[in-house]
Amino acid sequence: MARTPLGRGLSALLGEDTSTGQQKDSIFEIDIELIDPNPEQPRTRFTDKALDELAQSIAANGVVQPIVVRPIGSRFQIIAGERRWRAAQRAGLRRIPAATKQVSDDKLLELALIENIQRQELNPIEEAKAYRKLIDNIGLTQEKLSERVGKERSLIATTLRLLKLPEDIQTLIEEEKLTAGHGRALLMVEDRAVQRRLARNIIEKGLSVRETERSIKKNTISPQHIVNNRVAKPIDANVRAAETKLMRKLGTNVKIVPKGNGGKIEVEFYSLDDLDRIFQLVMRSE
């Protein structure tokens, strides 16, 4: 069965009535000053222009969709709807409609990620960092994460690779000076100094992703800086199939590099916890 575009979706995760789309819990008006933002919010950039536009809409029409919060002592913490909460403050509201849910810390990040994906509000770096948190903090494999958020595992793996870029280049992607496609093209290059030089060149000349890739593949930079697997000859179909099976088993990127009658297997991990997770998977296979 084909996966739905948004996995289980925020409604299912929050326990909404799927037949009516309504929250099972009642909606309450809560003092805005009693509400705190989600510390696991994957979205870190809220532009003033977008918030002002939403604030104007809220001032005219009110908060159409209630935010979702969880009780923390005598206060409340946002599960979904931080942008609406911020805009409501700008609109001068003192209270905001909200549904309350009992949610664990682990589930909090997942719900925030699902909401932002549904609304397409995360930039590629924010999305990659959120995936990394879910993998590291909750112990999800890329395959399980794929099921949770409703995206293909290969897309998740590709997004995670952006975190291999230098932080200053990641910032350029967050600021929309470079696209995720540019970031993936820069990963064809191993040398970080060359990556930075190429990034400046992309911005100065307004190069498209295709032009950037063409520039690299035509060896406009020193050939030793090109990552071998991006310019190597086509991989044998059996080797490719083995890579795919290993990636599904280990929940991470796996590369088989043939060399003569032998070769090597490269398994990516993104933290010591991730390495331990992969190690346990391999040992259980014995």
VOFISE-329785 format. One record per residue: residue in three letters; x, y, z of N, C-alpha, C in turn. Coordinates in nm, 2 decimals, decimal comma, padded with zeros to 4 digits. Each point is the difference from the previous one (the first is absolute). Layout:
   type       nX       nY       nZ      caX      caY      caZ       cX       cY       cZ
    ala        X        Y        Z        X        Y        Z        X        Y        Z
...
//
This chain:
   type       nX       nY       nZ      caX      caY      caZ       cX       cY       cZ
    met    00,08   -00,12    00,00   -00,08    00,12    00,00    00,09    00,12    00,00
    ala   -00,04    00,10   -00,08    00,08    00,12   -00,01   -00,01    00,08    00,13
    arg    00,12    00,06    00,03    00,00    00,09    00,12   -00,07    00,13   -00,02
    thr   -00,08    00,04    00,09   -00,07    00,13   -00,02    00,11    00,11    00,01
    pro   -00,02    00,12   -00,06    00,10    00,10    00,00    00,04    00,05    00,13
    leu   -00,08   -00,01    00,10    00,04    00,05    00,13    00,00   -00,11    00,11
    gly    00,02   -00,12   -00,04    00,01   -00,11    00,10   -00,13   -00,01    00,07
    arg    00,01   -00,02    00,14   -00,13   -00,01    00,08   -00,06    00,14    00,01
    gly    00,08    00,10   -00,01   -00,05    00,14    00,01   -00,02    00,04    00,15
    leu    00,00    00,13    00,02   -00,02    00,06    00,13   -00,13   -00,04    00,06
    ser   -00,11   -00,01   -00,08   -00,13   -00,04    00,06    00,01   -00,13    00,07
    ala    00,05   -00,10   -00,07    00,01   -00,14    00,05    00,09    00,00    00,13
    leu    00,11    00,07   -00,01    00,09    00,00    00,12   -00,05    00,06    00,12
    leu   -00,09    00,10   -00,02   -00,06    00,08    00,11   -00,13   -00,07    00,05
    gly   -00,04   -00,10   -00,08   -00,12   -00,07    00,05   -00,13    00,07   -00,04
    glu    00,00    00,06   -00,12   -00,12    00,07   -00,05   -00,10   -00,11   -00,05
    asp   -00,13    00,03    00,00   -00,10   -00,08   -00,06    00,02    00,00   -00,15
    thr    00,05   -00,11   -00,06    00,03    00,00   -00,15   -00,12    00,01   -00,08
    ser   -00,12   -00,03    00,05   -00,12    00,00   -00,08   -00,05    00,15   -00,01
    thr    00,03    00,08    00,10   -00,05    00,14   -00,01    00,11    00,10   -00,01
    gly    00,12   -00,04    00,04    00,11    00,09    00,00    00,01    00,09    00,12
    gln   -00,09   -00,03    00,10   -00,01    00,09    00,11    00,08   -00,06    00,12
    gln    00,05    00,09    00,08    00,07   -00,04    00,12   -00,10   -00,07    00,10
    lys    00,05   -00,10    00,06   -00,09   -00,07    00,10   -00,01    00,09    00,12
    asp    00,11    00,07    00,04    00,00    00,08    00,12   -00,06    00,14   -00,03
    ser   -00,05    00,06    00,10   -00,06    00,13   -00,01    00,10    00,11   -00,03
    ile   -00,05    00,11   -00,06    00,09    00,11   -00,02   -00,02    00,11    00,11
    phe    00,11    00,05    00,05   -00,01    00,09    00,11    00,07    00,13   -00,04
    glu   -00,04    00,11    00,06    00,07    00,13   -00,02    00,10    00,01    00,11
    ile    00,13    00,01   -00,04    00,11    00,00    00,10    00,07    00,13   -00,01
    asp    00,04    00,06    00,12    00,08    00,12    00,00    00,13   -00,02   -00,07
    ile    00,03    00,09   -00,10    00,12   -00,01   -00,08    00,12    00,00    00,09
    glu    00,00    00,08    00,11    00,12    00,01    00,09    00,03   -00,13    00,07
    leu   -00,10   -00,10    00,00    00,02   -00,12    00,07    00,06   -00,11   -00,09
    ile    00,02    00,04   -00,13    00,05   -00,10   -00,10    00,14    00,02   -00,03
    asp    00,08   -00,11   -00,01    00,14    00,01   -00,03    00,02   -00,07   -00,13
    pro    00,11    00,04   -00,08    00,02   -00,07   -00,13    00,06   -00,14    00,02
    asn    00,00   -00,07   -00,10    00,05   -00,14    00,00    00,15    00,00   -00,01
    pro    00,08   -00,05    00,10    00,14    00,00   -00,01    00,06   -00,09   -00,11
    glu   -00,09   -00,09   -00,04    00,04   -00,09   -00,11   -00,05    00,04   -00,14
    gln   -00,05    00,13    00,00   -00,05    00,05   -00,13    00,11   -00,01   -00,11
    pro   -00,02   -00,07   -00,10    00,10   -00,01   -00,11    00,01    00,13   -00,08
    arg   -00,10    00,08    00,00    00,01    00,12   -00,08    00,06    00,11    00,09
    thr    00,11    00,05   -00,04    00,08    00,10    00,08   -00,01    00,14   -00,06
    arg   -00,05    00,02   -00,12   -00,01    00,13   -00,07   -00,14    00,04   -00,02
    phe   -00,04    00,11    00,06   -00,14    00,06   -00,02    00,02    00,14   -00,06
    thr   -00,03    00,02   -00,12    00,02    00,13   -00,06   -00,10    00,10    00,05
    asp    00,05    00,13    00,02   -00,09    00,10    00,05   -00,12    00,03   -00,10
    lys    00,03   -00,01   -00,13   -00,10    00,03   -00,10   -00,11   -00,10    00,00
    ala    00,04   -00,13    00,01   -00,11   -00,10    00,00   -00,08    00,00    00,13
    leu    00,07    00,03    00,12   -00,08    00,01    00,12   -00,09    00,13    00,00
    asp    00,05    00,11   -00,06   -00,09    00,12    00,00   -00,12   -00,03   -00,09
    glu    00,02   -00,07   -00,11   -00,12   -00,03   -00,09   -00,10   -00,09    00,07
    leu    00,05   -00,10    00,08   -00,09   -00,09    00,07   -00,06    00,08    00,11
    ala    00,07    00,09    00,07   -00,06    00,08    00,11   -00,11    00,08   -00,05
    gln    00,01    00,06   -00,12   -00,11    00,08   -00,06   -00,12   -00,09   -00,03
    ser    00,02   -00,12   -00,05   -00,11   -00,09   -00,02   -00,07   -00,04    00,13
    ile    00,08   -00,02    00,10   -00,06   -00,04    00,13   -00,07    00,12    00,06
    ala    00,05    00,12   -00,01   -00,07    00,12    00,05   -00,13    00,01   -00,07
    ala   -00,01   -00,03   -00,12   -00,13    00,01   -00,08   -00,09   -00,11    00,02
    asn    00,05   -00,13    00,01   -00,08   -00,12    00,00    00,01   -00,08    00,12
    gly    00,09    00,03    00,09    00,02   -00,09    00,11    00,09   -00,12   -00,03
    val    00,03   -00,08    00,09    00,08   -00,12   -00,02   -00,09   -00,11   -00,05
    val    00,00   -00,03   -00,13   -00,09   -00,09   -00,06    00,02   -00,15    00,05
    gln    00,13   -00,04    00,00    00,03   -00,13    00,05    00,07    00,00    00,13
    pro   -00,06   -00,06    00,11    00,06    00,00    00,13    00,14   -00,06    00,00
    ile    00,09    00,05    00,09    00,13   -00,06    00,02   -00,02   -00,12    00,08
    val    00,10   -00,08    00,01    00,00   -00,12    00,09    00,11    00,01    00,10
    val   -00,04   -00,02    00,13    00,10    00,01    00,11   -00,01   -00,12    00,09
    arg    00,11   -00,01    00,08   -00,01   -00,10    00,11    00,03    00,07    00,13
    pro   -00,07   -00,04    00,11    00,02    00,06    00,13    00,13   -00,03    00,06
    ile    00,07    00,10    00,05    00,13   -00,02    00,07   -00,01    00,08    00,13
    gly   -00,04   -00,07    00,11   -00,02    00,07    00,13   -00,12    00,09   -00,02
    ser    00,02    00,13    00,04   -00,11    00,09   -00,01    00,00    00,08   -00,14
    arg    00,09   -00,04   -00,09    00,02    00,06   -00,12   -00,03   -00,10   -00,12
    phe    00,01    00,05   -00,12   -00,02   -00,08   -00,12    00,11    00,01   -00,10
    gln    00,03   -00,11   -00,06    00,11    00,00   -00,10   -00,06   -00,03   -00,14
    ile    00,04    00,07   -00,10   -00,05   -00,02   -00,13    00,04   -00,13   -00,07
    ile   -00,09   -00,08   -00,05    00,02   -00,11   -00,08    00,00    00,03   -00,15
    ala   -00,10    00,08   -00,04   -00,02    00,04   -00,13   -00,06    00,13   -00,01
    gly    00,05    00,09   -00,08   -00,06    00,14   -00,02    00,08    00,11    00,06
    glu    00,13   -00,01    00,01    00,08    00,10    00,05    00,00    00,13   -00,08
    arg   -00,01   -00,01   -00,13   -00,01    00,12   -00,09   -00,13    00,07    00,03
    arg   -00,11   -00,07    00,02   -00,13    00,06    00,03    00,01    00,07    00,13
    trp    00,07   -00,06    00,10    00,01    00,06    00,14    00,08    00,13   -00,01
    arg    00,11    00,00   -00,08    00,09    00,12   -00,01   -00,08    00,11   -00,07
    ala   -00,07   -00,04   -00,10   -00,08    00,10   -00,08   -00,12    00,06    00,09
    ala   -00,06   -00,09    00,08   -00,11    00,05    00,09    00,05    00,10    00,10
    gln    00,13   -00,02    00,04    00,05    00,10    00,10    00,02    00,14   -00,08
    arg    00,05   -00,01   -00,12    00,02    00,12   -00,08   -00,14    00,07   -00,03
    ala   -00,10   -00,08   -00,01   -00,14    00,05   -00,02   -00,06    00,06    00,12
    gly    00,07   -00,02    00,12   -00,05    00,06    00,12   -00,10   -00,09    00,08
    leu   -00,01   -00,13   -00,05   -00,10   -00,09    00,07    00,06   -00,03    00,14
    arg   -00,09   -00,01    00,10    00,04   -00,04    00,13   -00,03   -00,15    00,03
    arg   -00,09   -00,06   -00,08   -00,03   -00,14    00,02   -00,01   -00,06   -00,14
    ile    00,02   -00,13   -00,01    00,01   -00,07   -00,13   -00,07   -00,13    00,02
    pro   -00,08   -00,05   -00,10   -00,06   -00,13    00,00    00,10   -00,11   -00,01
    ala   -00,01   -00,10    00,09    00,10   -00,11    00,00   -00,07   -00,13    00,05
    ala    00,05   -00,11   -00,06   -00,04   -00,13    00,05    00,12   -00,06    00,08
    thr   -00,03   -00,06    00,11    00,11   -00,05    00,09    00,01   -00,15   -00,03
    lys    00,13   -00,05    00,00    00,03   -00,14   -00,01    00,11   -00,04    00,09
    gln   -00,01   -00,13    00,05    00,11   -00,05    00,08    00,10   -00,07   -00,10
    val    00,12    00,06   -00,01    00,10   -00,05   -00,10    00,13   -00,02    00,07
    ser    00,07   -00,11   -00,03    00,13   -00,02    00,05    00,11    00,09   -00,07
    asp    00,12    00,01    00,07    00,10    00,08   -00,06    00,04   -00,05   -00,14
    asp    00,01   -00,13   -00,01    00,04   -00,06   -00,13   -00,10    00,03   -00,11
    lys   -00,13   -00,01    00,03   -00,11    00,03   -00,09    00,00    00,14   -00,04
    leu    00,04    00,09    00,09    00,00    00,15   -00,03    00,07    00,03   -00,12
    leu    00,12   -00,04   -00,02    00,08    00,03   -00,12   -00,07   -00,06   -00,12
    glu   -00,04   -00,12    00,00   -00,07   -00,06   -00,11   -00,12    00,08   -00,05
    leu   -00,08    00,04    00,10   -00,12    00,08   -00,04    00,03    00,13   -00,06
    ala    00,10    00,07    00,06    00,04    00,13   -00,05    00,06   -00,02   -00,15
    leu    00,07   -00,11   -00,02    00,06   -00,02   -00,13   -00,12   -00,03   -00,10
    ile   -00,09   -00,08    00,04   -00,11   -00,04   -00,09   -00,08    00,13   -00,04
    glu   -00,03    00,08    00,10   -00,08    00,12   -00,03    00,08    00,09   -00,10
    asn    00,12    00,02    00,02    00,08    00,09   -00,09    00,01   -00,06   -00,14
    ile    00,01   -00,13   -00,01    00,01   -00,06   -00,13   -00,14    00,01   -00,07
    gln   -00,10   -00,02    00,08   -00,14    00,02   -00,06   -00,01    00,14   -00,06
    arg    00,05    00,10    00,07   -00,02    00,14   -00,04    00,12    00,04   -00,09
    gln    00,09   -00,09   -00,02    00,12    00,03   -00,09    00,07    00,13    00,05
    glu    00,02    00,01    00,13    00,06    00,12    00,06    00,15   -00,01    00,04
    leu    00,06   -00,12   -00,01    00,14   -00,02    00,03    00,09    00,02   -00,12
    asn    00,11    00,07    00,03    00,10    00,00   -00,11    00,08   -00,13    00,00
    pro    00,07   -00,03   -00,10    00,07   -00,13   -00,01    00,09   -00,03    00,12
    ile    00,07    00,10    00,05    00,09   -00,03    00,11   -00,08   -00,03    00,13
    glu   -00,11    00,08    00,03   -00,08   -00,02    00,11   -00,06   -00,15   -00,01
    glu   -00,04   -00,03   -00,11   -00,06   -00,14   -00,02    00,11   -00,10    00,03
    ala    00,12    00,02   -00,06    00,11   -00,10    00,03    00,03   -00,01    00,15
    lys    00,01    00,11    00,07    00,03    00,00    00,14   -00,11   -00,07    00,08
    ala   -00,13    00,02   -00,04   -00,11   -00,07    00,06    00,01   -00,15   -00,02
    tyr    00,03   -00,04   -00,12    00,02   -00,15   -00,02    00,11   -00,05    00,08
    arg    00,11    00,07    00,01    00,11   -00,05    00,08   -00,04   -00,01    00,15
    lys   -00,07    00,09    00,05   -00,05    00,00    00,14   -00,09   -00,13    00,02
    leu   -00,09   -00,02   -00,09   -00,09   -00,12    00,01    00,08   -00,13    00,00
    ile    00,11    00,00   -00,08    00,08   -00,12   -00,01    00,08   -00,02    00,12
    asp    00,07    00,11    00,05    00,09   -00,01    00,11   -00,08   -00,01    00,14
    asn   -00,11    00,08    00,01   -00,06    00,00    00,13   -00,10   -00,11    00,03
    ile   -00,07   -00,04   -00,11   -00,10   -00,10    00,01    00,05   -00,14   -00,05
    gly    00,11    00,00   -00,07    00,05   -00,13   -00,05   -00,07   -00,05   -00,12
    leu   -00,06    00,09   -00,08   -00,07   -00,05   -00,12    00,10   -00,03   -00,11
    thr   -00,02   -00,10   -00,08    00,08   -00,02   -00,12   -00,06    00,09   -00,11
    gln    00,08    00,01   -00,11   -00,06    00,09   -00,11   -00,12   -00,07   -00,06
    glu   -00,01   -00,13    00,00   -00,12   -00,06   -00,05   -00,12    00,03    00,09
    lys    00,01   -00,01    00,13   -00,11    00,03    00,09   -00,03    00,15    00,00
    leu    00,10    00,08   -00,02   -00,03    00,14   -00,01   -00,08    00,03   -00,12
    ser    00,04   -00,07   -00,11   -00,07    00,02   -00,13   -00,15   -00,03    00,02
    glu   -00,03   -00,11    00,08   -00,14   -00,03    00,02   -00,07    00,10    00,08
    arg    00,07    00,06    00,10   -00,06    00,10    00,09   -00,04    00,13   -00,07
    val    00,09    00,04   -00,08   -00,02    00,14   -00,06   -00,05   -00,01   -00,15
    gly   -00,01   -00,12   -00,05   -00,07   -00,02   -00,13    00,09    00,05   -00,12
    lys    00,13   -00,02    00,02    00,10    00,04   -00,11    00,08   -00,12   -00,03
    glu    00,04   -00,02   -00,13    00,09   -00,11   -00,03    00,13    00,00    00,07
    arg    00,05   -00,12    00,04    00,12    00,00    00,07    00,12    00,06   -00,07
    ser    00,00   -00,01   -00,14    00,11    00,06   -00,07    00,00    00,15    00,01
    leu   -00,12    00,06    00,00   -00,01    00,15    00,02    00,05    00,04    00,14
    ile   -00,03   -00,08    00,10    00,04    00,03    00,13    00,16   -00,01    00,01
    ala    00,05   -00,10   -00,06    00,15   -00,02   -00,01    00,06    00,12   -00,07
    thr   -00,06    00,04   -00,11    00,06    00,11   -00,08    00,00    00,13    00,08
    thr   -00,11    00,02    00,08   -00,02    00,12    00,08    00,11    00,00    00,11
    leu    00,02   -00,12    00,06    00,09   -00,01    00,11    00,14    00,03   -00,04
    arg    00,04   -00,03   -00,13    00,13    00,02   -00,05    00,04    00,15    00,00
    leu   -00,10    00,09    00,00    00,03    00,14    00,00    00,07    00,05    00,13
    leu   -00,02   -00,08    00,10    00,07    00,03    00,13    00,15   -00,03    00,00
    lys    00,04   -00,06   -00,11    00,15   -00,02   -00,02    00,07    00,13   -00,05
    leu   -00,08    00,09   -00,05    00,05    00,13   -00,05    00,05    00,08    00,12
    pro    00,10    00,09   -00,03    00,05    00,09    00,11   -00,12    00,09    00,05
    glu    00,00    00,04    00,12   -00,11    00,07    00,06   -00,03    00,13   -00,07
    asp    00,11    00,07   -00,05   -00,03    00,12   -00,07   -00,08   -00,02   -00,13
    ile    00,03   -00,11   -00,07   -00,08   -00,03   -00,12   -00,14   -00,05    00,04
    gln   -00,02   -00,07    00,11   -00,13   -00,03    00,05   -00,08    00,13    00,02
    thr    00,07    00,10    00,06   -00,07    00,12    00,03   -00,05    00,07   -00,13
    leu    00,09   -00,01   -00,11   -00,04    00,06   -00,13   -00,13   -00,07   -00,05
    ile   -00,01   -00,13    00,02   -00,12   -00,07   -00,04   -00,12    00,05    00,08
    glu    00,02    00,01    00,13   -00,11    00,05    00,09   -00,04    00,14   -00,04
    glu    00,09    00,08   -00,04   -00,03    00,14   -00,04   -00,05    00,01   -00,15
    glu   -00,01   -00,12   -00,06   -00,05   -00,01   -00,14    00,09    00,07   -00,10
    lys    00,13    00,01    00,03    00,10    00,05   -00,09    00,04   -00,11   -00,09
    leu    00,00   -00,12    00,05    00,02   -00,12   -00,07   -00,12   -00,10    00,02
    thr   -00,02   -00,08   -00,10   -00,11   -00,10    00,01    00,05   -00,13    00,05
    ala   -00,08   -00,09    00,04    00,04   -00,14    00,04    00,07   -00,07   -00,11
    gly   -00,05    00,03   -00,13    00,07   -00,06   -00,12    00,14    00,05   -00,01
    his    00,03    00,13    00,03    00,13    00,05    00,00    00,08   -00,08    00,11
    gly   -00,06   -00,02    00,11    00,07   -00,06    00,11    00,04   -00,14   -00,04
    arg   -00,09   -00,08   -00,06    00,03   -00,13   -00,05    00,11    00,00   -00,10
    ala    00,00    00,10   -00,09    00,11    00,01   -00,10    00,13    00,02    00,07
    leu    00,00    00,08    00,10    00,13    00,03    00,07    00,05   -00,12    00,07
    leu   -00,08   -00,09    00,03    00,04   -00,13    00,07    00,08   -00,09   -00,10
    met    00,00    00,04   -00,13    00,08   -00,08   -00,09    00,15    00,03    00,02
    val    00,02    00,11    00,08    00,14    00,04    00,03    00,04   -00,03    00,14
    glu    00,11   -00,05    00,02    00,04   -00,04    00,14    00,07    00,11    00,08
    asp    00,07    00,08   -00,07    00,08    00,11    00,06   -00,09    00,11    00,05
    arg   -00,01    00,03    00,13   -00,09    00,11    00,05    00,04    00,14   -00,05
    ala    00,13    00,02   -00,02    00,04    00,13   -00,05   -00,05    00,02   -00,14
    val    00,00   -00,11   -00,08   -00,05    00,01   -00,14   -00,15    00,01    00,00
    gln   -00,07   -00,07    00,10   -00,14    00,02    00,01   -00,04    00,14    00,02
    arg    00,07    00,07    00,09   -00,03    00,14    00,04    00,03    00,09   -00,12
    arg    00,11   -00,03   -00,08    00,03    00,08   -00,11   -00,11   -00,01   -00,11
    leu   -00,05   -00,13   -00,02   -00,10   -00,02   -00,09   -00,13    00,07    00,04
    ala   -00,03   -00,01    00,13   -00,13    00,06    00,05    00,00    00,15   -00,03
    arg    00,12    00,07    00,02    00,01    00,14   -00,03   -00,02    00,03   -00,15
    asn    00,05   -00,09   -00,08   -00,01    00,01   -00,14   -00,14   -00,01   -00,05
    ile   -00,07   -00,10    00,06   -00,15   -00,02   -00,03   -00,08    00,13    00,03
    ile    00,03    00,06    00,11   -00,08    00,12    00,04    00,04    00,12   -00,09
    glu    00,13    00,01   -00,02    00,04    00,12   -00,08   -00,04   -00,01   -00,14
    lys    00,00   -00,12   -00,06   -00,04   -00,01   -00,14   -00,14   -00,05   -00,02
    gly   -00,07   -00,03    00,11   -00,14   -00,04   -00,02   -00,01   -00,13   -00,07
    leu    00,09   -00,10    00,03    00,00   -00,12   -00,07   -00,12   -00,09    00,04
    ser   -00,06   -00,07   -00,09   -00,10   -00,10    00,03    00,06   -00,12    00,05
    val   -00,08   -00,10    00,05    00,05   -00,12    00,05    00,07   -00,08   -00,12
    arg   -00,07    00,00   -00,11    00,06   -00,07   -00,12    00,13    00,06   -00,04
    glu    00,01    00,13    00,00    00,12    00,06   -00,04    00,11   -00,03    00,10
    thr   -00,03   -00,01    00,13    00,10   -00,03    00,10    00,05   -00,14   -00,02
    glu   -00,09   -00,09   -00,02    00,04   -00,14   -00,02    00,08   -00,02   -00,12
    arg   -00,03    00,07   -00,11    00,07    00,00   -00,12    00,14    00,05    00,02
    ser    00,01    00,11    00,07    00,13    00,06    00,03    00,09   -00,10    00,07
    ile   -00,05   -00,07    00,10    00,08   -00,09    00,08    00,04   -00,12   -00,09
    lys   -00,10   -00,05   -00,08    00,03   -00,12   -00,08    00,10    00,02   -00,11
    lys    00,00    00,13   -00,04    00,10    00,03   -00,11    00,14    00,03    00,05
    asn    00,02   -00,03    00,13    00,13    00,02    00,06    00,05    00,14    00,00
    thr   -00,09    00,09    00,02    00,04    00,14    00,02    00,07    00,02    00,13
    ile    00,00   -00,10    00,08    00,08    00,00    00,12    00,09   -00,12    00,00
    ser    00,10   -00,01    00,08    00,09   -00,11    00,00   -00,07   -00,14    00,01
    pro    00,03   -00,09   -00,08   -00,07   -00,13    00,00    00,01   -00,08    00,13
    gln    00,11    00,02    00,08    00,00   -00,07    00,12   -00,10    00,04    00,11
    his   -00,07    00,12   -00,03   -00,10    00,04    00,09   -00,13   -00,06   -00,03
    ile   -00,02   -00,07   -00,11   -00,13   -00,06   -00,03   -00,01   -00,13    00,07
    val   -00,12   -00,02    00,07   -00,03   -00,12    00,07   -00,01   -00,11   -00,10
    asn    00,08   -00,11    00,03    00,01   -00,11   -00,10   -00,13   -00,06   -00,05
    asn   -00,09   -00,02    00,09   -00,12   -00,07   -00,04   -00,09    00,08   -00,09
    arg    00,02    00,13    00,00   -00,09    00,09   -00,09    00,05    00,00   -00,14
    val    00,13   -00,04   -00,03    00,05    00,01   -00,13    00,05   -00,14   -00,05
    ala   -00,03   -00,10    00,08    00,05   -00,14   -00,03   -00,09   -00,06   -00,11
    lys    00,04   -00,11   -00,06   -00,08   -00,07   -00,10   -00,12   -00,06    00,07
    pro   -00,10   -00,03   -00,08   -00,13   -00,05    00,06    00,03   -00,13    00,08
    ile   -00,08   -00,01    00,11    00,02   -00,11    00,09   -00,08   -00,12   -00,05
    asp    00,05   -00,12    00,02   -00,06   -00,12   -00,04   -00,14   -00,01    00,07
    ala   -00,10   -00,05   -00,08   -00,14   -00,01    00,06    00,00   -00,09    00,12
    asn    00,08   -00,11    00,01    00,00   -00,08    00,12    00,06    00,07    00,12
    val    00,10    00,08   -00,03    00,06    00,08    00,11   -00,10    00,10    00,05
    arg   -00,07    00,07   -00,09   -00,10    00,10    00,03   -00,11   -00,06    00,09
    ala   -00,04   -00,13   -00,04   -00,11   -00,06    00,07    00,05   -00,04    00,15
    ala    00,12   -00,04    00,01    00,06   -00,03    00,13    00,01    00,12    00,09
    glu    00,03    00,12   -00,07    00,01    00,12    00,08   -00,14    00,04    00,05
    thr   -00,10   -00,02   -00,08   -00,14    00,03    00,04   -00,04   -00,08    00,12
    lys    00,03   -00,13   -00,01   -00,04   -00,09    00,11    00,07    00,03    00,13
    leu    00,12    00,04   -00,01    00,08    00,04    00,12   -00,05    00,13    00,06
    met   -00,04    00,09   -00,09   -00,05    00,13    00,05   -00,13   -00,02    00,07
    arg   -00,09   -00,09   -00,05   -00,13   -00,03    00,06    00,03   -00,07    00,14
    lys    00,09   -00,08    00,00    00,03   -00,08    00,13    00,06    00,09    00,10
    leu    00,09    00,09   -00,04    00,08    00,08    00,10   -00,06    00,14    00,02
    gly   -00,09    00,04   -00,09   -00,07    00,13    00,02    00,09    00,12   -00,02
    thr    00,10   -00,02   -00,09    00,09    00,11   -00,03    00,06   -00,02   -00,13
    asn    00,08    00,10   -00,05    00,07   -00,01   -00,13    00,11   -00,11    00,00
    val    00,00   -00,08   -00,10    00,10   -00,10   -00,01    00,05    00,00   -00,14
    lys    00,14    00,00   -00,02    00,06    00,00   -00,13    00,09   -00,12   -00,01
    ile   -00,01   -00,08   -00,11    00,09   -00,11   -00,03    00,09    00,05   -00,11
    val    00,13    00,00    00,03    00,10    00,05   -00,10    00,08   -00,12   -00,05
    pro   -00,03   -00,05   -00,12    00,08   -00,11   -00,05    00,14    00,04   -00,04
    lys    00,10   -00,09    00,02    00,14    00,03   -00,04    00,06   -00,13   -00,04
    gly    00,02   -00,03   -00,13    00,05   -00,12   -00,04   -00,09   -00,11    00,04
    asn    00,05   -00,11    00,06   -00,08   -00,11    00,04   -00,06    00,02    00,14
    gly    00,04    00,11    00,07   -00,05    00,03    00,13   -00,07    00,14    00,00
    gly    00,02    00,07    00,11   -00,06    00,13    00,02   -00,03    00,03    00,14
    lys   -00,08    00,10    00,03   -00,03    00,03    00,14   -00,15    00,05    00,01
    ile   -00,05   -00,01    00,12   -00,14    00,04    00,03    00,01    00,12    00,09
    glu   -00,06    00,12   -00,04    00,00    00,11    00,09   -00,14    00,03    00,05
    val    00,00    00,00    00,14   -00,13    00,02    00,07    00,01    00,14    00,07
    glu   -00,10    00,08   -00,03    00,00    00,14    00,06   -00,07   -00,01    00,13
    phe    00,06    00,08    00,10   -00,07    00,03    00,13    00,02    00,14    00,03
    tyr   -00,10    00,06    00,08    00,00    00,14    00,02    00,03    00,04    00,14
    ser    00,02   -00,09    00,09    00,03    00,02    00,14    00,04   -00,13    00,06
    leu    00,06    00,01    00,13    00,04   -00,12    00,07   -00,12   -00,09    00,03
    asp   -00,12    00,06    00,03   -00,12   -00,07    00,02   -00,04   -00,08   -00,12
    asp    00,01    00,07   -00,12   -00,04   -00,06   -00,12    00,10   -00,12   -00,03
    leu    00,13    00,02    00,03    00,09   -00,11   -00,02   -00,03   -00,12    00,08
    asp   -00,04    00,03    00,13   -00,04   -00,11    00,09   -00,12   -00,07   -00,05
    arg   -00,10    00,07   -00,05   -00,12   -00,06   -00,06    00,03   -00,09   -00,11
    ile    00,09    00,04   -00,09    00,04   -00,08   -00,12    00,08   -00,12    00,05
    phe    00,08    00,01    00,10    00,08   -00,11    00,05   -00,09   -00,10    00,06
    gln   -00,10    00,04    00,08   -00,10   -00,09    00,05   -00,07   -00,08   -00,10
    leu   -00,04    00,07   -00,11   -00,07   -00,07   -00,11    00,09   -00,10   -00,07
    val    00,12    00,03   -00,02    00,10   -00,10   -00,06    00,02   -00,12    00,09
    met    00,02    00,03    00,13    00,02   -00,11    00,10   -00,12   -00,09    00,01
    arg   -00,12    00,05   -00,01   -00,12   -00,08    00,01   -00,01   -00,09   -00,12
    ser    00,07    00,03   -00,11   -00,01   -00,08   -00,12    00,08   -00,12    00,01
    glu    00,09   -00,01    00,10    00,09   -00,12    00,01   -00,08   -00,12    00,04
//
